[in-house]
Amino acid sequence: MKNKLFPSLRWSGLFGICLATMFSLGKSSASGELLFFDSFEYPAGPLAGQGPPAGAPPGQTGWSRLAGKPLVGVQGLHFPNFYSVGGSAGLKPGDAQTAIAYLTPVNSGVVWLGYFIRLTRGPNAGYAVINLTAGTGTFNFPGYGVLAFSPNVFGIDNDGSGIAFSAIAPSNVTTWVVVKLDFDHGTQDMFIDPAGPDAVPDASLAMSPEFRSSGFSDLRLNSYTSGLYQFDEVRIGTTFEDIRSRR
């Protein structure tokens, strides 16, 4: 019995260690680092002065107003199979609306941006995007969202050095916009309601030289539109899983 039992225990122990190692490796590859998130779980009223949310990554700040009067709405946006809490950010129609928050600078590797957007009311005219900039304004830095060119579809606008359109227009149904930014290769890929990280991009555009070299250190909710747009569940992370899973 002694000679039979001990080898059995030894092999079962080794199997357990291998299984634990495989699980650990699989987990680490799926989840990277969350760099920014906001579910707008704030009291209704002006967005400026709110945040950062509890548990925000180091370097993330609260929101400041650059133009107009961005608001916190009591009603959040919801997307199938996605956990969402809190309210939403509302950008009013009729004039420029911009709110800005800062994060730890990003200028290398691959990062993912994801957010919900909905045209709550009014016509689809004008632009409603998220800009990523290095504190120097939006010129030659990208905007991702509804573009201000007919037929007002989702796309990527480098604001001076290129533009790429999808074939998908916004609506009163919540859309999940996802962008993969690869600073090593200088590429930007946009996905609309993707099933996973290997989906086919709906729009692709090379980064501007300024954006690729400088990276970004702030995020701007930015609109000038005839309709009311809501933004929600804004996230930036180093893997697709980071922007899909709530922390």
C-alpha positions in Angstrom: 0.0 0.0 0.0 2.8 2.4 0.9 4.4 2.1 -2.5 1.1 2.6 -4.4 -0.4 5.4 -2.3 2.5 7.8 -2.2 3.1 7.9 -6.0 -0.7 8.5 -6.4 -0.6 11.4 -4.0 2.5 12.8 -5.6 1.0 12.7 -9.0 -2.4 14.2 -7.8 -0.4 17.0 -6.2 1.5 17.8 -9.4 -1.8 17.8 -11.3 -3.2 20.3 -8.9 -0.2 22.6 -9.2 -0.3 22.4 -13.0 -4.1 23.1 -13.0 -3.6 26.1 -10.7 -0.8 27.4 -12.8 -2.9 27.1 -16.0 -5.8 28.9 -14.3 -3.5 31.7 -13.1 -1.9 32.2 -16.6 -5.3 32.2 -18.2 -6.6 34.8 -15.8 -3.7 37.1 -16.2 -3.9 37.1 -19.9 -7.6 37.9 -19.9 -7.5 40.8 -17.5 -4.8 43.5 -17.7 -4.9 46.9 -16.1 -7.9 49.3 -15.8 -6.7 52.8 -16.5 -9.9 54.8 -16.3 -13.6 54.1 -15.6 -16.7 56.0 -14.8 -20.3 54.9 -14.5 -21.5 58.4 -13.6 -22.9 57.3 -10.2 -23.3 60.9 -9.1 -26.2 63.1 -8.0 -28.2 64.6 -10.8 -26.9 68.0 -11.8 -23.7 69.5 -13.3 -21.1 66.9 -14.2 -18.3 69.4 -13.4 -16.9 68.8 -9.9 -18.0 65.2 -9.8 -15.6 62.3 -9.5 -13.3 60.5 -9.6 -15.5 57.5 -8.6 -14.7 55.3 -5.6 -11.9 52.8 -6.5 -10.7 54.8 -9.5 -7.2 53.9 -10.9 -4.3 56.1 -9.7 -4.1 59.3 -11.7 -7.7 59.5 -12.6 -9.3 62.9 -11.7 -12.8 64.3 -11.4 -14.6 66.1 -14.2 -14.1 69.7 -15.2 -16.2 71.8 -17.7 -14.5 73.2 -20.8 -17.7 74.3 -22.6 -21.5 74.3 -22.1 -23.0 72.6 -19.2 -22.6 68.8 -19.3 -25.0 67.2 -16.9 -25.4 64.0 -14.8 -28.6 62.2 -15.7 -30.4 60.0 -13.2 -31.0 57.3 -15.9 -28.1 55.2 -17.0 -27.6 53.3 -20.3 -27.9 49.6 -20.5 -26.5 47.1 -22.9 -27.2 43.3 -23.2 -25.0 41.1 -21.0 -23.2 44.1 -19.5 -23.5 45.2 -15.9 -24.2 48.9 -15.6 -24.8 51.1 -12.6 -25.4 54.8 -11.8 -26.6 57.5 -14.1 -25.1 58.9 -17.3 -23.5 62.0 -18.7 -25.8 64.1 -20.8 -24.5 66.5 -23.5 -27.2 69.1 -24.3 -28.1 70.1 -27.9 -27.7 73.5 -29.4 -24.2 74.5 -28.5 -20.7 73.1 -27.7 -20.5 70.8 -24.7 -17.2 69.5 -23.4 -16.2 67.9 -20.1 -12.6 66.7 -19.3 -11.0 64.3 -16.9 -7.4 63.3 -16.6 -5.6 60.0 -16.2 -2.1 58.6 -16.0 -0.4 59.3 -19.4 -0.5 56.6 -22.0 1.9 56.5 -25.0 2.9 52.9 -25.6 1.6 49.4 -26.1 -2.1 48.5 -26.7 -5.0 50.0 -24.9 -8.8 49.7 -25.3 -11.4 52.4 -25.0 -15.1 51.5 -24.5 -18.2 53.4 -23.8 -22.0 53.4 -24.2 -23.7 56.1 -26.2 -27.4 56.9 -27.2 -29.1 59.6 -29.1 -31.9 60.1 -26.5 -33.9 62.7 -28.4 -33.6 65.1 -31.4 -32.1 64.7 -34.8 -28.9 63.0 -35.7 -26.9 66.1 -36.7 -23.5 67.3 -35.5 -20.9 65.4 -33.6 -20.7 63.5 -30.3 -17.4 61.9 -29.5 -14.8 61.0 -26.9 -11.5 62.8 -27.6 -8.2 61.5 -26.2 -5.6 64.3 -26.0 -2.3 65.3 -24.3 -3.6 68.5 -22.9 -2.9 70.5 -26.1 -6.3 70.6 -27.6 -7.9 68.3 -30.1 -6.1 69.3 -33.3 -4.3 66.2 -34.7 -5.7 64.1 -31.8 -8.5 61.6 -32.3 -12.2 61.7 -31.6 -14.2 58.5 -31.5 -17.9 58.5 -32.0 -20.6 60.2 -34.1 -18.9 62.3 -36.7 -20.0 65.7 -37.9 -20.2 64.8 -41.6 -23.2 63.6 -43.5 -24.6 60.9 -43.0 -23.4 61.3 -39.3 -22.2 57.8 -38.7 -19.8 56.4 -36.1 -16.1 56.7 -37.0 -12.7 58.0 -36.2 -11.6 61.6 -36.8 -7.9 62.6 -36.3 -9.0 66.3 -36.4 -6.7 67.4 -39.2 -4.9 64.3 -40.4 -7.5 61.8 -41.5 -10.9 60.4 -41.0 -12.6 57.0 -41.2 -16.3 56.2 -41.4 -18.3 53.2 -40.4 -21.5 52.3 -42.0 -23.4 52.5 -38.7 -25.5 55.4 -37.5 -26.5 56.2 -33.9 -30.1 55.7 -32.7 -32.2 55.8 -29.6 -30.9 52.3 -28.8 -27.7 52.1 -26.7 -24.6 51.4 -28.7 -21.3 50.0 -27.3 -18.4 51.8 -29.0 -15.0 50.0 -28.6 -11.7 51.3 -29.9 -8.3 49.4 -29.9 -5.3 51.7 -29.9 -2.0 50.2 -30.8 0.8 52.7 -30.3 3.5 50.2 -31.3 2.0 49.9 -34.8 0.3 53.3 -34.9 -3.2 51.9 -35.6 -6.8 52.7 -34.4 -9.6 50.2 -34.9 -13.2 50.9 -34.0 -15.8 48.2 -33.3 -19.5 48.8 -32.9 -21.2 46.3 -30.5 -18.4 43.7 -30.8 -18.8 40.2 -29.6 -15.2 39.9 -28.6 -11.6 41.3 -29.2 -11.3 39.4 -32.5 -14.3 41.0 -34.2 -13.8 42.7 -37.6 -13.3 46.5 -37.2 -16.1 48.7 -38.5 -13.6 51.6 -39.1 -9.8 51.8 -39.1 -7.4 54.7 -39.3 -3.7 55.3 -38.8 -2.7 57.5 -35.8 -1.5 61.0 -36.5 2.2 61.4 -35.9 1.4 63.8 -33.0 -0.9 61.4 -31.3 1.4 58.4 -31.7 4.4 60.2 -30.2 2.6 62.1 -27.4 -0.1 59.6 -26.4 -2.8 61.0 -24.2 -3.4 62.1 -20.6 -7.0 63.3 -20.7 -10.4 62.2 -21.9 -13.0 64.6 -23.2 -16.8 64.1 -23.7 -17.3 66.4 -26.6 -20.4 67.3 -28.6 -21.9 70.0 -30.8 -25.2 68.6 -32.0 -28.9 69.1 -32.6 -29.7 66.0 -30.5 -29.3 65.0 -26.9 -26.6 62.4 -26.4 -25.9 60.3 -23.3 -22.6 58.7 -22.5 -22.1 56.0 -19.9 -19.7 53.2 -18.7 -16.6 54.9 -20.0 -13.5 52.7 -19.6 -9.9 52.5 -20.7 -7.8 49.4 -20.1 -5.0 47.3 -21.4 -7.2 44.4 -22.5 -10.6 44.0 -24.0 -11.8 42.3 -20.8 -10.9 45.4 -18.8 -13.5 47.5 -20.6 -16.1 44.8 -20.6 -16.0 43.8 -16.9 -17.0 46.1 -14.1 -14.4 46.5 -11.4 
